[in-house]
Amino acid sequence: MSTPRLFLDAPLEAGREIPLPPAQAHYLGSVMRRGAGDQVLAFNGADGEWLARIVALRKDRGSLVPDRRTRPQASCPDLRLLVAVLKREAMEWVVEKATELGVARIQPVLTRRSVVDRVNLARLTAIAREAAEQCERLDLPMLDEARPLHGVLDGWDGTPLLVAAERAGAPPLAAVLEGLQLPAAWLVGPEGGFDRAELDDLRRRAFVSPVGLGPRILRAETAAVAGLALLQARAGDWNQS
């Protein structure tokens, strides 16, 4: 039986008892059928991963004690995703897959053709946490509130930003990735694509590189994952043993 992994928003150190949030206590007891004395793996994004013992567990209350660290904290590659706000299910799927792919930050953006104008940040954070627990990463991506695209670009720090630009005669993403090193960011537009004014604005910015993703028109969520996978394979941590 696999050992459950939990993200805890608390310092982790040997012998320090940590109360469990109600949702995690319920998950361990009612879903995973664990009890006092059973082991879990805990991480918090700062102190590495720890093997811990459940001290007490009853309905939606419980606590655990870390015993020993099993993995030191590893730095997350500075790979960022900017994605136009999508419909709920597609947005949740993108956040889950971006977390699995090791993205450090997810910035939802509002564009002229966006069909949604807000995100449920608490829901998306919960999805990212669950994905991190499942995929064995040691931290969570930072999730930002949705902001207008032009505002995000105006405050950008100069990190190379690759933009999925369909039907724009842009060079292939694989060609642009030659020699690229992180930090870098990947921007995907809305279901209807960027409008002409947005593309013109993007091209005027020195840190932006429009790129193509082949001869087929991809759904926004497909483009997000495809681009992130290529970035990780060429410039990210997929090359680490």
Backbone hydrogen bonds in HBPLUS format (Angstrom, degrees):
<---DONOR---> <-ACCEPTOR-->    atom                        ^
c    i                          cat <-CA-CA->   ^        H-A-AA   ^      H-
h    n   atom  resd res      DA  || num        DHA   H-A  angle D-A-AA Bond
n    s   type  num  typ     dist DA aas  dist angle  dist       angle   num
A0041-LEU N   A0004-PRO O   2.80 MM  37  6.13 168.1  1.81 162.8 166.7     1
A0006-LEU N   A0041-LEU O   2.79 MM  35  6.24 150.4  1.87 157.9 168.0     2
A0043-PHE N   A0006-LEU O   3.02 MM  37  6.45 148.5  2.12 160.5 166.5     3
A0008-LEU N   A0043-PHE O   2.89 MM  35  6.12 159.4  1.93 155.4 162.4     4
A0016-ARG N   A0013-GLU O   3.21 MM   3  5.80 168.2  2.22 137.2 138.0     5
A0015-GLY N   A0066-PRO O   2.92 MM  51  5.82 162.4  1.95 166.8 162.2     6
A0018-ILE N   A0064-LEU O   2.79 MM  46  5.42 164.7  1.81 163.1 168.5     7
A0064-LEU N   A0018-ILE O   2.99 MM  46  5.42 153.8  2.06 144.3 150.4     8
A0020-LEU N   A0062-GLY O   2.83 MM  42  5.29 170.7  1.84 136.6 135.0     9
A0024-GLN N   A0021-PRO O   3.06 MM   3  5.46 120.7  2.42 109.5 123.7    10
A0025-ALA N   A0021-PRO O   2.99 MM   4  6.22 159.1  2.03 161.1 168.0    11
A0026-HIS N   A0022-PRO O   2.92 MM   4  6.10 163.0  1.95 152.8 157.2    12
A0027-TYR N   A0023-ALA O   2.98 MM   4  6.14 153.1  2.05 138.5 146.3    13
A0028-LEU N   A0024-GLN O   2.97 MM   4  6.15 164.7  2.00 149.2 152.2    14
A0029-GLY N   A0025-ALA O   3.02 MM   4  6.17 167.9  2.04 152.2 155.7    15
A0030-SER N   A0026-HIS O   2.75 MM   4  5.49 157.4  1.80 147.8 155.3    16
A0031-VAL N   A0027-TYR O   3.10 MM   4  4.93 137.5  2.29 115.6 128.0    17
A0032-MET N   A0027-TYR O   2.90 MM   5  6.27 158.4  1.95 163.6 170.6    18
A0034-ARG N   A0028-LEU O   2.84 MM   6  5.48 172.2  1.84 150.8 151.3    19
A0038-ASP N   A0035-GLY O   3.06 MM   3  5.80 165.6  2.08 143.7 147.0    20
A0037-GLY N   A0054-ILE O   2.70 MM  17  5.21 168.2  1.71 147.2 150.0    21
A0054-ILE N   A0038-ASP O   2.87 MM  16  5.57 159.4  1.91 163.3 170.2    22
A0040-VAL N   A0052-ALA O   2.90 MM  12  5.32 154.7  1.96 143.4 149.6    23
A0052-ALA N   A0040-VAL O   2.80 MM  12  5.32 173.0  1.80 168.1 167.8    24
A0042-ALA N   A0050-TRP O   2.81 MM   8  5.16 160.4  1.84 148.7 155.4    25
A0050-TRP N   A0042-ALA O   2.78 MM   8  5.16 160.4  1.82 151.6 158.5    26
A0049-GLU N   A0071-ARG O   2.87 MM  22  5.05 155.9  1.93 141.0 149.2    27
A0070-THR N   A0049-GLU O   2.76 MM  21  5.61 149.6  1.85 139.7 150.2    28
A0071-ARG N   A0049-GLU O   3.33 MM  22  5.05 160.5  2.37 133.6 132.8    29
A0051-LEU N   A0068-ARG O   2.84 MM  17  5.57 163.4  1.87 174.2 171.4    30
A0067-ASP N   A0051-LEU O   2.79 MM  16  5.80 171.2  1.79 154.6 157.0    31
A0068-ARG N   A0051-LEU O   3.42 MM  17  5.57 156.4  2.48 140.9 147.6    32
A0053-ARG N   A0065-VAL O   2.92 MM  12  5.33 159.2  1.97 143.5 143.9    33
A0065-VAL N   A0053-ARG O   2.85 MM  12  5.33 151.5  1.93 147.7 156.7    34
A0055-VAL N   A0063-SER O   2.85 MM   8  5.54 153.3  1.92 133.0 141.3    35
A0056-ALA N   A0063-SER O   3.39 MM   7  5.38 163.3  2.42 132.5 134.9    36
A0063-SER N   A0056-ALA O   2.94 MM   7  5.38 147.8  2.04 143.7 143.5    37
A0058-ARG N   A0061-ARG O   2.77 MM   3  5.33 171.1  1.77 164.4 164.8    38
A0061-ARG N   A0058-ARG O   2.90 MM   3  5.33 154.7  1.96 130.3 138.7    39
A0079-LEU N   A0077-PRO O   2.80 MM   2  5.64 131.4  2.03 110.6  95.0    40
A0184-ALA N   A0078-ASP O   3.20 MM 106  6.72 151.3  2.29 161.3 169.0    41
A0104-ALA N   A0079-LEU O   2.77 MM  25  5.52 155.2  1.83 155.3 163.9    42
A0080-ARG N   A0184-ALA O   3.09 MM 104  6.48 158.9  2.13 146.7 153.3    43
A0186-TRP N   A0080-ARG O   2.94 MM 106  6.28 149.7  2.04 143.6 151.2    44
A0081-LEU N   A0105-ARG O   2.89 MM  24  6.26 163.2  1.92 160.9 166.5    45
A0107-GLN N   A0081-LEU O   2.79 MM  26  6.19 167.2  1.80 164.6 169.2    46
A0082-LEU N   A0186-TRP O   2.80 MM 104  5.96 174.4  1.80 155.4 156.5    47
A0188-VAL N   A0082-LEU O   2.92 MM 106  6.39 152.5  2.00 153.0 161.0    48
A0083-VAL N   A0107-GLN O   3.19 MM  24  6.48 151.6  2.28 136.1 143.7    49
A0109-VAL N   A0083-VAL O   2.94 MM  26  5.84 153.9  2.01 128.0 132.0    50
A0084-ALA N   A0188-VAL O   2.94 MM 104  6.33 157.4  2.00 158.1 165.6    51
A0085-VAL N   A0109-VAL O   2.96 MM  24  5.85 150.1  2.05 160.0 158.5    52
A0091-MET N   A0087-LYS O   2.84 MM   4  5.91 163.1  1.87 165.5 170.6    53
A0092-GLU N   A0088-ARG O   2.93 MM   4  6.11 163.2  1.96 156.8 161.1    54
A0093-TRP N   A0089-GLU O   3.02 MM   4  6.17 154.2  2.09 143.1 150.2    55
A0094-VAL N   A0090-ALA O   2.98 MM   4  6.21 158.4  2.03 148.3 153.7    56
A0095-VAL N   A0091-MET O   3.05 MM   4  6.30 163.0  2.08 152.1 156.0    57
A0096-GLU N   A0092-GLU O   3.02 MM   4  6.23 160.4  2.06 147.7 152.9    58
A0097-LYS N   A0093-TRP O   2.97 MM   4  6.20 169.1  1.98 156.4 158.6    59
A0098-ALA N   A0094-VAL O   2.79 MM   4  5.86 158.6  1.84 152.3 159.1    60
A0099-THR N   A0095-VAL O   3.02 MM   4  6.09 151.7  2.10 142.6 149.5    61
A0100-GLU N   A0096-GLU O   3.12 MM   4  6.44 158.7  2.17 145.3 150.8    62
A0101-LEU N   A0097-LYS O   2.92 MM   4  6.12 143.5  2.05 143.8 154.2    63
A0103-VAL N   A0098-ALA O   3.05 MM   5  5.55 169.5  2.06 160.2 157.2    64
A0102-GLY N   A0099-THR O   3.08 MM   3  5.29 162.9  2.11 108.9 113.3    65
A0142-MET N   A0104-ALA O   2.90 MM  38  6.28 164.5  1.92 144.4 141.2    66
A0106-ILE N   A0142-MET O   2.79 MM  36  6.14 160.8  1.83 170.7 177.2    67
A0144-ASP N   A0106-ILE O   3.09 MM  38  6.39 167.8  2.10 171.8 172.2    68
A0147-ARG N   A0108-PRO O   3.19 MM  39  6.65 151.3  2.28 139.4 142.5    69
A0110-LEU N   A0147-ARG O   2.81 MM  37  5.75 145.5  1.92 132.7 136.8    70
A0149-LEU N   A0110-LEU O   3.00 MM  39  5.53 162.1  2.03 149.2 143.6    71
A0114-SER N   A0111-THR O   3.18 MM   3  5.15 166.1  2.20 105.3 108.5    72
A0124-LEU N   A0120-ASN O   2.98 MM   4  6.27 164.5  2.00 158.6 163.4    73
A0125-THR N   A0121-LEU O   2.88 MM   4  5.98 152.2  1.96 146.2 153.8    74
A0126-ALA N   A0122-ALA O   3.07 MM   4  6.30 152.6  2.15 143.1 149.9    75
A0127-ILE N   A0123-ARG O   3.04 MM   4  6.36 151.7  2.13 146.7 154.5    76
A0128-ALA N   A0124-LEU O   2.94 MM   4  6.19 157.7  1.99 147.4 153.3    77
A0129-ARG N   A0125-THR O   2.90 MM   4  6.14 154.2  1.97 146.2 153.5    78
A0130-GLU N   A0126-ALA O   3.02 MM   4  6.24 164.4  2.04 148.5 152.0    79
A0131-ALA N   A0127-ILE O   2.96 MM   4  6.15 156.9  2.01 147.9 154.6    80
A0132-ALA N   A0128-ALA O   2.92 MM   4  6.10 156.0  1.97 147.7 154.0    81
A0133-GLU N   A0129-ARG O   2.96 MM   4  6.22 154.9  2.02 150.4 157.3    82
A0134-GLN N   A0130-GLU O   3.08 MM   4  6.29 150.7  2.17 143.3 150.7    83
A0135-CYS N   A0131-ALA O   2.94 MM   4  6.08 157.6  1.99 152.8 158.3    84
A0151-GLY N   A0148-PRO O   3.07 MM   3  5.36 123.3  2.40 103.7 117.9    85
A0152-VAL N   A0148-PRO O   3.14 MM   4  6.52 155.6  2.20 155.1 162.1    86
A0153-LEU N   A0149-LEU O   2.95 MM   4  6.24 163.2  1.98 157.8 162.5    87
A0154-ASP N   A0150-HIS O   2.89 MM   4  6.01 154.2  1.95 143.1 150.3    88
A0155-GLY N   A0151-GLY O   3.25 MM   4  6.41 142.6  2.40 139.4 147.3    89
A0156-TRP N   A0153-LEU O   3.16 MM   3  4.98 167.0  2.18 105.9 108.3    90
A0185-ALA N   A0160-PRO O   2.89 MM  25  6.25 141.4  2.04 156.4 166.8    91
A0161-LEU N   A0207-PHE O   2.89 MM  46  5.97 169.3  1.90 160.6 159.4    92
A0209-SER N   A0161-LEU O   2.88 MM  48  6.20 153.9  1.95 156.5 158.1    93
A0162-LEU N   A0185-ALA O   2.90 MM  23  6.13 170.3  1.91 155.2 151.9    94
A0187-LEU N   A0162-LEU O   2.83 MM  25  6.11 162.0  1.86 165.8 169.7    95
A0163-VAL N   A0209-SER O   3.02 MM  46  6.11 161.0  2.06 136.1 139.1    96
A0211-VAL N   A0163-VAL O   2.79 MM  48  5.82 159.8  1.83 167.5 161.5    97
A0164-ALA N   A0187-LEU O   3.03 MM  23  6.31 170.4  2.04 176.9 174.2    98
A0165-ALA N   A0211-VAL O   2.93 MM  46  5.72 178.2  1.93 166.4 167.0    99
A0212-GLY N   A0171-PRO O   2.77 MM  41  5.64 150.7  1.85 138.0 141.7   100
A0175-ALA N   A0172-PRO O   3.13 MM   3  5.43 125.0  2.45 103.2 116.2   101
A0176-VAL N   A0172-PRO O   3.24 MM   4  6.61 156.8  2.30 152.2 158.5   102
A0173-LEU N   A0212-GLY O   3.01 MM  39  5.60 144.9  2.14 160.4 152.0   103
A0177-LEU N   A0173-LEU O   3.01 MM   4  6.22 140.2  2.17 150.5 162.0   104
A0178-GLU N   A0175-ALA O   3.32 MM   3  5.64 159.7  2.36 105.8 111.6   105
A0180-LEU N   A0177-LEU O   2.96 MM   3  5.10 165.3  1.98 122.6 126.6   106
A0193-GLY N   A0190-PRO O   2.95 MM   3  5.07 160.9  1.99 109.5 115.4   107
A0198-GLU N   A0195-ASP O   3.10 MM   3  5.43 118.8  2.49 104.7 119.1   108
A0199-LEU N   A0195-ASP O   3.06 MM   4  6.40 160.5  2.10 157.8 163.7   109
A0200-ASP N   A0196-ARG O   2.92 MM   4  6.15 159.5  1.96 152.3 158.2   110
A0201-ASP N   A0197-ALA O   2.95 MM   4  6.13 156.0  2.01 144.8 151.3   111
A0202-LEU N   A0198-GLU O   2.92 MM   4  6.16 157.3  1.97 148.8 154.9   112
A0203-ARG N   A0199-LEU O   2.99 MM   4  6.21 161.7  2.02 151.1 155.3   113
A0204-ARG N   A0200-ASP O   3.22 MM   4  6.42 137.2  2.41 140.6 150.8   114
A0205-ARG N   A0202-LEU O   3.15 MM   3  5.58 158.6  2.20 112.3 118.8   115
A0208-VAL N   A0205-ARG O   3.14 MM   3  5.65 167.8  2.15 119.8 123.4   116
A0222-THR N   A0219-ARG O   3.08 MM   3  5.18 120.2  2.45  98.7 113.8   117
A0223-ALA N   A0219-ARG O   2.93 MM   4  6.22 162.8  1.96 160.4 165.0   118
A0224-ALA N   A0220-ALA O   2.98 MM   4  6.21 151.8  2.06 146.9 154.6   119
A0225-VAL N   A0221-GLU O   3.27 MM   4  6.46 165.5  2.30 143.7 145.8   120
A0226-ALA N   A0222-THR O   2.89 MM   4  6.02 168.0  1.90 157.2 161.2   121
A0227-GLY N   A0223-ALA O   3.02 MM   4  5.98 167.3  2.04 146.3 149.8   122
A0228-LEU N   A0224-ALA O   3.15 MM   4  6.26 160.7  2.18 143.9 149.6   123
A0229-ALA N   A0225-VAL O   2.93 MM   4  6.08 158.0  1.98 151.3 157.0   124
A0230-LEU N   A0226-ALA O   3.17 MM   4  6.43 159.8  2.21 147.4 152.0   125
A0231-LEU N   A0227-GLY O   2.98 MM   4  6.20 160.8  2.02 150.9 156.5   126
A0232-GLN N   A0228-LEU O   2.92 MM   4  6.12 161.6  1.95 151.7 156.2   127
A0233-ALA N   A0229-ALA O   2.95 MM   4  6.10 154.9  2.01 145.2 152.6   128
A0234-ARG N   A0230-LEU O   2.91 MM   4  6.04 155.2  1.98 151.8 157.4   129
A0235-ALA N   A0231-LEU O   2.80 MM   4  5.52 159.0  1.85 145.3 152.6   130
A0236-GLY N   A0231-LEU O   3.10 MM   5  6.20 119.7  2.48 137.2 143.6   131
A0236-GLY N   A0232-GLN O   3.05 MM   4  3.93 134.6  2.26 101.0 110.4   132
A0240-GLN N   A0237-ASP O   3.25 MM   3  5.37 165.9  2.27 106.0 109.6   133
